[in-house]
Amino acid sequence: MNQEHAMDPAAAARRARYGRLPEPVRFEQMTEEVEAVPNGGANTAYDPAGSWKYYSCLALDLGL
């Protein structure tokens, strides 16, 4: 019982394009190590005059 399955042209094109799975990605290729700057760098200084920009209050937002 040797039967050959006939494939239509669309199925043959799909099989040629997606016929095998891609190579697996190793964990080492998914991660990146970056050295951290001590104390977060120079841009993390506290600015009390500018802290109002980050204040959020629902009552103030609603005008209550």
PDB file with one MODEL, atoms N, CA, C and O in Angstrom:
MODEL        1
ATOM      1  N   MET A   1       0.824  -1.164   0.000  1.00  0.00           N
ATOM      2  CA  MET A   1       0.000   0.000   0.000  1.00  0.00           C
ATOM      3  C   MET A   1       0.880   1.244   0.000  1.00  0.00           C
ATOM      4  O   MET A   1       0.963   1.949   1.005  1.00  0.00           O
ATOM      5  N   ASN A   2       1.486   1.491  -1.035  1.00  0.00           N
ATOM      6  CA  ASN A   2       2.343   2.639  -1.190  1.00  0.00           C
ATOM      7  C   ASN A   2       1.561   3.752  -1.881  1.00  0.00           C
ATOM      8  O   ASN A   2       1.398   3.747  -3.101  1.00  0.00           O
ATOM      9  N   GLN A   3       1.091   4.685  -1.102  1.00  0.00           N
ATOM     10  CA  GLN A   3       0.324   5.793  -1.659  1.00  0.00           C
ATOM     11  C   GLN A   3       1.134   7.067  -1.555  1.00  0.00           C
ATOM     12  O   GLN A   3       1.737   7.348  -0.519  1.00  0.00           O
ATOM     13  N   GLU A   4       1.147   7.821  -2.610  1.00  0.00           N
ATOM     14  CA  GLU A   4       1.791   9.135  -2.584  1.00  0.00           C
ATOM     15  C   GLU A   4       0.692  10.178  -2.511  1.00  0.00           C
ATOM     16  O   GLU A   4      -0.247  10.173  -3.306  1.00  0.00           O
ATOM     17  N   HIS A   5       0.825  11.061  -1.556  1.00  0.00           N
ATOM     18  CA  HIS A   5      -0.173  12.108  -1.368  1.00  0.00           C
ATOM     19  C   HIS A   5       0.127  13.240  -2.337  1.00  0.00           C
ATOM     20  O   HIS A   5       1.234  13.778  -2.358  1.00  0.00           O
ATOM     21  N   ALA A   6      -0.843  13.586  -3.116  1.00  0.00           N
ATOM     22  CA  ALA A   6      -0.698  14.700  -4.047  1.00  0.00           C
ATOM     23  C   ALA A   6      -0.934  16.004  -3.286  1.00  0.00           C
ATOM     24  O   ALA A   6      -1.921  16.135  -2.561  1.00  0.00           O
ATOM     25  N   MET A   7      -0.028  16.965  -3.453  1.00  0.00           N
ATOM     26  CA  MET A   7      -0.160  18.253  -2.781  1.00  0.00           C
ATOM     27  C   MET A   7      -0.527  19.313  -3.805  1.00  0.00           C
ATOM     28  O   MET A   7       0.031  19.361  -4.901  1.00  0.00           O
ATOM     29  N   ASP A   8      -1.465  20.152  -3.432  1.00  0.00           N
ATOM     30  CA  ASP A   8      -1.793  21.253  -4.322  1.00  0.00           C
ATOM     31  C   ASP A   8      -0.671  22.293  -4.276  1.00  0.00           C
ATOM     32  O   ASP A   8       0.138  22.254  -3.349  1.00  0.00           O
ATOM     33  N   PRO A   9      -0.588  23.197  -5.212  1.00  0.00           N
ATOM     34  CA  PRO A   9       0.514  24.165  -5.246  1.00  0.00           C
ATOM     35  C   PRO A   9       0.590  25.045  -3.996  1.00  0.00           C
ATOM     36  O   PRO A   9       1.687  25.387  -3.555  1.00  0.00           O
ATOM     37  N   ALA A  10      -0.543  25.411  -3.426  1.00  0.00           N
ATOM     38  CA  ALA A  10      -0.530  26.246  -2.223  1.00  0.00           C
ATOM     39  C   ALA A  10       0.075  25.491  -1.044  1.00  0.00           C
ATOM     40  O   ALA A  10       0.859  26.050  -0.278  1.00  0.00           O
ATOM     41  N   ALA A  11      -0.291  24.225  -0.903  1.00  0.00           N
ATOM     42  CA  ALA A  11       0.270  23.422   0.190  1.00  0.00           C
ATOM     43  C   ALA A  11       1.760  23.210  -0.014  1.00  0.00           C
ATOM     44  O   ALA A  11       2.518  23.219   0.955  1.00  0.00           O
ATOM     45  N   ALA A  12       2.192  23.020  -1.240  1.00  0.00           N
ATOM     46  CA  ALA A  12       3.616  22.848  -1.514  1.00  0.00           C
ATOM     47  C   ALA A  12       4.383  24.122  -1.196  1.00  0.00           C
ATOM     48  O   ALA A  12       5.499  24.053  -0.682  1.00  0.00           O
ATOM     49  N   ALA A  13       3.809  25.284  -1.492  1.00  0.00           N
ATOM     50  CA  ALA A  13       4.464  26.558  -1.191  1.00  0.00           C
ATOM     51  C   ALA A  13       4.561  26.766   0.317  1.00  0.00           C
ATOM     52  O   ALA A  13       5.589  27.221   0.817  1.00  0.00           O
ATOM     53  N   ARG A  14       3.478  26.429   1.054  1.00  0.00           N
ATOM     54  CA  ARG A  14       3.516  26.545   2.521  1.00  0.00           C
ATOM     55  C   ARG A  14       4.578  25.635   3.100  1.00  0.00           C
ATOM     56  O   ARG A  14       5.325  26.036   3.993  1.00  0.00           O
ATOM     57  N   ARG A  15       4.649  24.425   2.604  1.00  0.00           N
ATOM     58  CA  ARG A  15       5.626  23.471   3.129  1.00  0.00           C
ATOM     59  C   ARG A  15       7.053  23.931   2.832  1.00  0.00           C
ATOM     60  O   ARG A  15       7.946  23.754   3.661  1.00  0.00           O
ATOM     61  N   ALA A  16       7.272  24.521   1.654  1.00  0.00           N
ATOM     62  CA  ALA A  16       8.607  25.021   1.312  1.00  0.00           C
ATOM     63  C   ALA A  16       8.983  26.209   2.194  1.00  0.00           C
ATOM     64  O   ALA A  16      10.147  26.374   2.560  1.00  0.00           O
ATOM     65  N   ARG A  17       7.992  27.036   2.532  1.00  0.00           N
ATOM     66  CA  ARG A  17       8.290  28.235   3.319  1.00  0.00           C
ATOM     67  C   ARG A  17       8.361  27.954   4.815  1.00  0.00           C
ATOM     68  O   ARG A  17       9.253  28.454   5.501  1.00  0.00           O
ATOM     69  N   TYR A  18       7.432  27.161   5.319  1.00  0.00           N
ATOM     70  CA  TYR A  18       7.341  26.907   6.766  1.00  0.00           C
ATOM     71  C   TYR A  18       7.603  25.456   7.106  1.00  0.00           C
ATOM     72  O   TYR A  18       7.097  24.967   8.117  1.00  0.00           O
ATOM     73  N   GLY A  19       8.356  24.767   6.316  1.00  0.00           N
ATOM     74  CA  GLY A  19       8.536  23.335   6.473  1.00  0.00           C
ATOM     75  C   GLY A  19       9.282  22.906   7.717  1.00  0.00           C
ATOM     76  O   GLY A  19       9.129  21.767   8.158  1.00  0.00           O
ATOM     77  N   ARG A  20      10.091  23.790   8.301  1.00  0.00           N
ATOM     78  CA  ARG A  20      10.816  23.377   9.506  1.00  0.00           C
ATOM     79  C   ARG A  20      10.834  24.523  10.505  1.00  0.00           C
ATOM     80  O   ARG A  20      10.711  25.693  10.142  1.00  0.00           O
ATOM     81  N   LEU A  21      10.988  24.166  11.746  1.00  0.00           N
ATOM     82  CA  LEU A  21      10.991  25.151  12.809  1.00  0.00           C
ATOM     83  C   LEU A  21      12.310  25.914  12.834  1.00  0.00           C
ATOM     84  O   LEU A  21      13.339  25.388  12.412  1.00  0.00           O
ATOM     85  N   PRO A  22      12.285  27.152  13.328  1.00  0.00           N
ATOM     86  CA  PRO A  22      13.542  27.905  13.438  1.00  0.00           C
ATOM     87  C   PRO A  22      14.438  27.303  14.512  1.00  0.00           C
ATOM     88  O   PRO A  22      13.989  26.528  15.357  1.00  0.00           O
ATOM     89  N   GLU A  23      15.695  27.669  14.459  1.00  0.00           N
ATOM     90  CA  GLU A  23      16.653  27.186  15.451  1.00  0.00           C
ATOM     91  C   GLU A  23      16.278  27.747  16.822  1.00  0.00           C
ATOM     92  O   GLU A  23      15.829  28.889  16.918  1.00  0.00           O
ATOM     93  N   PRO A  24      16.455  26.964  17.873  1.00  0.00           N
ATOM     94  CA  PRO A  24      16.127  27.470  19.206  1.00  0.00           C
ATOM     95  C   PRO A  24      17.086  28.583  19.629  1.00  0.00           C
ATOM     96  O   PRO A  24      18.255  28.593  19.243  1.00  0.00           O
ATOM     97  N   VAL A  25      16.572  29.516  20.425  1.00  0.00           N
ATOM     98  CA  VAL A  25      17.369  30.630  20.918  1.00  0.00           C
ATOM     99  C   VAL A  25      17.889  30.258  22.300  1.00  0.00           C
ATOM    100  O   VAL A  25      17.115  29.888  23.183  1.00  0.00           O
ATOM    101  N   ARG A  26      19.188  30.356  22.482  1.00  0.00           N
ATOM    102  CA  ARG A  26      19.787  30.028  23.778  1.00  0.00           C
ATOM    103  C   ARG A  26      19.528  31.156  24.766  1.00  0.00           C
ATOM    104  O   ARG A  26      19.327  32.305  24.372  1.00  0.00           O
ATOM    105  N   PHE A  27      19.534  30.820  26.058  1.00  0.00           N
ATOM    106  CA  PHE A  27      19.285  31.808  27.106  1.00  0.00           C
ATOM    107  C   PHE A  27      20.331  32.917  27.066  1.00  0.00           C
ATOM    108  O   PHE A  27      20.003  34.078  27.310  1.00  0.00           O
ATOM    109  N   GLU A  28      21.565  32.586  26.769  1.00  0.00           N
ATOM    110  CA  GLU A  28      22.640  33.574  26.726  1.00  0.00           C
ATOM    111  C   GLU A  28      22.391  34.617  25.644  1.00  0.00           C
ATOM    112  O   GLU A  28      22.849  35.753  25.765  1.00  0.00           O
ATOM    113  N   GLN A  29      21.677  34.249  24.595  1.00  0.00           N
ATOM    114  CA  GLN A  29      21.382  35.187  23.523  1.00  0.00           C
ATOM    115  C   GLN A  29      20.205  36.095  23.868  1.00  0.00           C
ATOM    116  O   GLN A  29      20.014  37.126  23.225  1.00  0.00           O
ATOM    117  N   MET A  30      19.417  35.725  24.872  1.00  0.00           N
ATOM    118  CA  MET A  30      18.249  36.512  25.244  1.00  0.00           C
ATOM    119  C   MET A  30      18.555  37.537  26.318  1.00  0.00           C
ATOM    120  O   MET A  30      17.743  38.435  26.543  1.00  0.00           O
ATOM    121  N   THR A  31      19.681  37.441  26.985  1.00  0.00           N
ATOM    122  CA  THR A  31      20.000  38.343  28.080  1.00  0.00           C
ATOM    123  C   THR A  31      21.202  39.202  27.726  1.00  0.00           C
ATOM    124  O   THR A  31      22.019  38.839  26.881  1.00  0.00           O
ATOM    125  N   GLU A  32      21.294  40.333  28.380  1.00  0.00           N
ATOM    126  CA  GLU A  32      22.409  41.242  28.164  1.00  0.00           C
ATOM    127  C   GLU A  32      22.855  41.761  29.521  1.00  0.00           C
ATOM    128  O   GLU A  32      22.031  42.209  30.318  1.00  0.00           O
ATOM    129  N   GLU A  33      24.131  41.705  29.784  1.00  0.00           N
ATOM    130  CA  GLU A  33      24.662  42.205  31.037  1.00  0.00           C
ATOM    131  C   GLU A  33      25.237  43.592  30.809  1.00  0.00           C
ATOM    132  O   GLU A  33      26.065  43.802  29.923  1.00  0.00           O
ATOM    133  N   VAL A  34      24.777  44.546  31.633  1.00  0.00           N
ATOM    134  CA  VAL A  34      25.241  45.915  31.549  1.00  0.00           C
ATOM    135  C   VAL A  34      25.700  46.328  32.936  1.00  0.00           C
ATOM    136  O   VAL A  34      25.007  46.080  33.923  1.00  0.00           O
ATOM    137  N   GLU A  35      26.859  46.953  33.014  1.00  0.00           N
ATOM    138  CA  GLU A  35      27.379  47.381  34.296  1.00  0.00           C
ATOM    139  C   GLU A  35      26.597  48.590  34.783  1.00  0.00           C
ATOM    140  O   GLU A  35      26.410  49.556  34.042  1.00  0.00           O
ATOM    141  N   ALA A  36      26.143  48.536  36.019  1.00  0.00           N
ATOM    142  CA  ALA A  36      25.347  49.620  36.588  1.00  0.00           C
ATOM    143  C   ALA A  36      26.246  50.740  37.077  1.00  0.00           C
ATOM    144  O   ALA A  36      27.375  50.510  37.511  1.00  0.00           O
ATOM    145  N   VAL A  37      25.725  51.956  37.001  1.00  0.00           N
ATOM    146  CA  VAL A  37      26.453  53.119  37.481  1.00  0.00           C
ATOM    147  C   VAL A  37      26.154  53.265  38.968  1.00  0.00           C
ATOM    148  O   VAL A  37      24.989  53.194  39.359  1.00  0.00           O
ATOM    149  N   PRO A  38      27.169  53.465  39.810  1.00  0.00           N
ATOM    150  CA  PRO A  38      26.907  53.627  41.244  1.00  0.00           C
ATOM    151  C   PRO A  38      26.005  54.832  41.509  1.00  0.00           C
ATOM    152  O   PRO A  38      26.157  55.877  40.875  1.00  0.00           O
ATOM    153  N   ASN A  39      25.074  54.686  42.438  1.00  0.00           N
ATOM    154  CA  ASN A  39      24.132  55.733  42.852  1.00  0.00           C
ATOM    155  C   ASN A  39      23.240  56.210  41.714  1.00  0.00           C
ATOM    156  O   ASN A  39      22.670  57.297  41.814  1.00  0.00           O
ATOM    157  N   GLY A  40      23.097  55.460  40.660  1.00  0.00           N
ATOM    158  CA  GLY A  40      22.191  55.829  39.586  1.00  0.00           C
ATOM    159  C   GLY A  40      22.681  56.934  38.678  1.00  0.00           C
ATOM    160  O   GLY A  40      21.917  57.391  37.828  1.00  0.00           O
ATOM    161  N   GLY A  41      23.885  57.377  38.810  1.00  0.00           N
ATOM    162  CA  GLY A  41      24.409  58.422  37.938  1.00  0.00           C
ATOM    163  C   GLY A  41      24.166  59.810  38.500  1.00  0.00           C
ATOM    164  O   GLY A  41      23.669  59.955  39.617  1.00  0.00           O
ATOM    165  N   ALA A  42      24.511  60.823  37.733  1.00  0.00           N
ATOM    166  CA  ALA A  42      24.413  62.208  38.193  1.00  0.00           C
ATOM    167  C   ALA A  42      23.006  62.769  38.040  1.00  0.00           C
ATOM    168  O   ALA A  42      22.709  63.815  38.618  1.00  0.00           O
ATOM    169  N   ASN A  43      22.141  62.123  37.295  1.00  0.00           N
ATOM    170  CA  ASN A  43      20.811  62.660  37.027  1.00  0.00           C
ATOM    171  C   ASN A  43      19.789  62.333  38.105  1.00  0.00           C
ATOM    172  O   ASN A  43      18.621  62.690  37.952  1.00  0.00           O
ATOM    173  N   THR A  44      20.172  61.679  39.174  1.00  0.00           N
ATOM    174  CA  THR A  44      19.201  61.264  40.184  1.00  0.00           C
ATOM    175  C   THR A  44      19.193  62.169  41.410  1.00  0.00           C
ATOM    176  O   THR A  44      18.676  61.773  42.454  1.00  0.00           O
ATOM    177  N   ALA A  45      19.751  63.376  41.310  1.00  0.00           N
ATOM    178  CA  ALA A  45      19.779  64.278  42.449  1.00  0.00           C
ATOM    179  C   ALA A  45      18.356  64.722  42.797  1.00  0.00           C
ATOM    180  O   ALA A  45      17.529  64.932  41.909  1.00  0.00           O
ATOM    181  N   TYR A  46      18.085  64.859  44.072  1.00  0.00           N
ATOM    182  CA  TYR A  46      16.756  65.271  44.541  1.00  0.00           C
ATOM    183  C   TYR A  46      16.593  66.768  44.336  1.00  0.00           C
ATOM    184  O   TYR A  46      17.462  67.552  44.715  1.00  0.00           O
ATOM    185  N   ASP A  47      15.487  67.157  43.740  1.00  0.00           N
ATOM    186  CA  ASP A  47      15.190  68.563  43.489  1.00  0.00           C
ATOM    187  C   ASP A  47      13.860  68.887  44.155  1.00  0.00           C
ATOM    188  O   ASP A  47      12.809  68.600  43.582  1.00  0.00           O
ATOM    189  N   PRO A  48      13.875  69.481  45.355  1.00  0.00           N
ATOM    190  CA  PRO A  48      12.618  69.743  46.050  1.00  0.00           C
ATOM    191  C   PRO A  48      11.734  70.749  45.312  1.00  0.00           C
ATOM    192  O   PRO A  48      10.510  70.659  45.407  1.00  0.00           O
ATOM    193  N   ALA A  49      12.308  71.695  44.586  1.00  0.00           N
ATOM    194  CA  ALA A  49      11.500  72.678  43.860  1.00  0.00           C
ATOM    195  C   ALA A  49      10.780  72.036  42.673  1.00  0.00           C
ATOM    196  O   ALA A  49       9.704  72.489  42.282  1.00  0.00           O
ATOM    197  N   GLY A  50      11.361  70.997  42.108  1.00  0.00           N
ATOM    198  CA  GLY A  50      10.756  70.354  40.956  1.00  0.00           C
ATOM    199  C   GLY A  50       9.938  69.123  41.302  1.00  0.00           C
ATOM    200  O   GLY A  50       9.412  68.458  40.410  1.00  0.00           O
ATOM    201  N   SER A  51       9.823  68.809  42.604  1.00  0.00           N
ATOM    202  CA  SER A  51       9.110  67.596  42.982  1.00  0.00           C
ATOM    203  C   SER A  51       7.607  67.720  42.765  1.00  0.00           C
ATOM    204  O   SER A  51       6.923  66.699  42.700  1.00  0.00           O
ATOM    205  N   TRP A  52       7.071  68.926  42.653  1.00  0.00           N
ATOM    206  CA  TRP A  52       5.639  69.102  42.424  1.00  0.00           C
ATOM    207  C   TRP A  52       5.211  68.526  41.078  1.00  0.00           C
ATOM    208  O   TRP A  52       4.037  68.204  40.897  1.00  0.00           O
ATOM    209  N   LYS A  53       6.127  68.392  40.145  1.00  0.00           N
ATOM    210  CA  LYS A  53       5.793  67.866  38.818  1.00  0.00           C
ATOM    211  C   LYS A  53       5.359  66.407  38.888  1.00  0.00           C
ATOM    212  O   LYS A  53       4.616  65.941  38.025  1.00  0.00           O
ATOM    213  N   TYR A  54       5.810  65.692  39.893  1.00  0.00           N
ATOM    214  CA  TYR A  54       5.536  64.269  39.995  1.00  0.00           C
ATOM    215  C   TYR A  54       4.470  63.960  41.035  1.00  0.00           C
ATOM    216  O   TYR A  54       4.213  62.791  41.324  1.00  0.00           O
ATOM    217  N   TYR A  55       3.847  64.984  41.600  1.00  0.00           N
ATOM    218  CA  TYR A  55       2.825  64.803  42.619  1.00  0.00           C
ATOM    219  C   TYR A  55       1.493  64.537  41.921  1.00  0.00           C
ATOM    220  O   TYR A  55       1.143  65.230  40.966  1.00  0.00           O
ATOM    221  N   SER A  56       0.769  63.561  42.383  1.00  0.00           N
ATOM    222  CA  SER A  56      -0.520  63.240  41.802  1.00  0.00           C
ATOM    223  C   SER A  56      -1.521  63.011  42.922  1.00  0.00           C
ATOM    224  O   SER A  56      -1.263  62.252  43.856  1.00  0.00           O
ATOM    225  N   CYS A  57      -2.654  63.669  42.820  1.00  0.00           N
ATOM    226  CA  CYS A  57      -3.706  63.524  43.811  1.00  0.00           C
ATOM    227  C   CYS A  57      -5.028  63.505  43.060  1.00  0.00           C
ATOM    228  O   CYS A  57      -5.315  64.430  42.299  1.00  0.00           O
ATOM    229  N   LEU A  58      -5.827  62.487  43.254  1.00  0.00           N
ATOM    230  CA  LEU A  58      -7.085  62.363  42.538  1.00  0.00           C
ATOM    231  C   LEU A  58      -8.032  63.510  42.877  1.00  0.00           C
ATOM    232  O   LEU A  58      -8.738  63.997  41.994  1.00  0.00           O
ATOM    233  N   ALA A  59      -8.067  63.954  44.139  1.00  0.00           N
ATOM    234  CA  ALA A  59      -8.944  65.048  44.526  1.00  0.00           C
ATOM    235  C   ALA A  59      -8.557  66.336  43.789  1.00  0.00           C
ATOM    236  O   ALA A  59      -9.427  67.080  43.336  1.00  0.00           O
ATOM    237  N   LEU A  60      -7.259  66.594  43.672  1.00  0.00           N
ATOM    238  CA  LEU A  60      -6.816  67.788  42.939  1.00  0.00           C
ATOM    239  C   LEU A  60      -7.096  67.654  41.455  1.00  0.00           C
ATOM    240  O   LEU A  60      -7.473  68.630  40.808  1.00  0.00           O
ATOM    241  N   ASP A  61      -6.920  66.458  40.905  1.00  0.00           N
ATOM    242  CA  ASP A  61      -7.190  66.238  39.486  1.00  0.00           C
ATOM    243  C   ASP A  61      -8.670  66.459  39.165  1.00  0.00           C
ATOM    244  O   ASP A  61      -9.000  66.928  38.076  1.00  0.00           O
ATOM    245  N   LEU A  62      -9.564  66.125  40.100  1.00  0.00           N
ATOM    246  CA  LEU A  62     -10.992  66.301  39.877  1.00  0.00           C
ATOM    247  C   LEU A  62     -11.474  67.701  40.246  1.00  0.00           C
ATOM    248  O   LEU A  62     -12.631  68.045  40.004  1.00  0.00           O
ATOM    249  N   GLY A  63     -10.590  68.508  40.830  1.00  0.00           N
ATOM    250  CA  GLY A  63     -10.948  69.865  41.214  1.00  0.00           C
ATOM    251  C   GLY A  63     -11.772  69.931  42.477  1.00  0.00           C
ATOM    252  O   GLY A  63     -12.558  70.861  42.657  1.00  0.00           O
ATOM    253  N   LEU A  64     -11.607  68.968  43.345  1.00  0.00           N
ATOM    254  CA  LEU A  64     -12.382  68.960  44.600  1.00  0.00           C
ATOM    255  C   LEU A  64     -11.669  69.720  45.688  1.00  0.00           C
ATOM    256  O   LEU A  64     -12.174  69.817  46.806  1.00  0.00           O
TER     257      LEU A  64
ENDMDL
END
